Amino acid sequence: MSGAVLFEVAHRGDVWRLEVTTHEGRTFGNWRKWWRDGDTLKPTRQGVTIPLERIAELGGAIAAYLACNSPSGPPSGL
């Protein structure tokens, strides 16, 4: 179960990946932590699936947040 990778970021030796995947005939966004096994990335159980029809809504929410806030995030302590 893997598909088109939309976003990927390394974090503490692992990789977080947002991809569009199809499983049992259903297509969805998959935000999941992957770990390295030699030269191969393997998915963990840590993550969440997002209905594909809500990916645009998620993108809009992120864009709205960035329009009002610094890309580095809110000030520390919040």
Backbone hydrogen bonds, N-H to C=O, Kabsch-Sander energy under -0.5 kcal/mol:
donor,donor_aa,acceptor,acceptor_aa,energy
4,A,20,V,-0.9
6,L,4,A,-0.5
6,L,18,L,-3.1
7,F,18,L,-1.8
9,V,16,W,-2.5
11,H,14,D,-2.7
14,D,11,H,-2.0
15,V,34,W,-2.4
16,W,9,V,-3.1
17,R,32,R,-2.6
18,L,7,F,-3.0
19,E,17,R,-0.6
19,E,30,N,-2.0
20,V,4,A,-2.5
21,T,19,E,-0.6
21,T,28,F,-2.7
23,H,26,R,-2.7
26,R,23,H,-1.9
28,F,21,T,-2.6
29,G,50,I,-3.3
30,N,19,E,-3.1
31,W,29,G,-0.5
31,W,48,V,-2.8
32,R,17,R,-2.5
32,R,30,N,-0.7
33,K,46,Q,-2.4
34,W,15,V,-3.5
35,W,42,K,-2.9
37,D,40,T,-3.5
38,G,36,R,-0.5
39,D,37,D,-0.5
40,T,37,D,-1.5
42,K,35,W,-2.8
44,T,33,K,-2.8
47,G,45,R,-0.5
48,V,31,W,-2.7
50,I,29,G,-3.2
52,L,27,T,-0.9
54,R,51,P,-2.5
55,I,52,L,-1.5
58,L,54,R,-2.2
59,G,55,I,-2.5
60,G,56,A,-2.3
61,A,57,E,-2.3
62,I,58,L,-2.3
63,A,59,G,-2.5
64,A,60,G,-2.5
65,Y,61,A,-2.1
66,L,62,I,-2.6
67,A,63,A,-1.9
68,C,64,A,-0.9
68,C,65,Y,-1.0
69,N,65,Y,-1.1
73,G,70,S,-2.3
78,L,75,P,-1.0
